[in-house]
Amino acid sequence: MSIPDIIGLLLLLYGLACLYISLAKPAAIWRLGKVQGFVQLIGEKVTTALIFGLGVGTAIAGTYLLWL
């Protein structure tokens, strides 16, 4: 396994984790101070969209690196 493969796999896993967090909103994670800070600052819908977009972007980047 090469370095781009490892980075791609890690990005894909991180992206899937972000997608899970944005869609399922698990209470243990959603109550963290940083997440609640974002919710207070920009709102819950925008925070969800931001985490979802981050998950999609990193999953695409990880898939691309694995595909090379």
ZIBELJO-V593358 format. One record per helix or strand of 2 or more residues. SS is the DSSP state (A for helix, B for strand). FROM is the first residue (numbers start at 1). LEN is the number of residues. If there is no record, write none. Layout:
SS,FROM,LEN
SS,FROM,LEN
This chain:
A,3,22
A,27,4
A,33,10
A,44,24
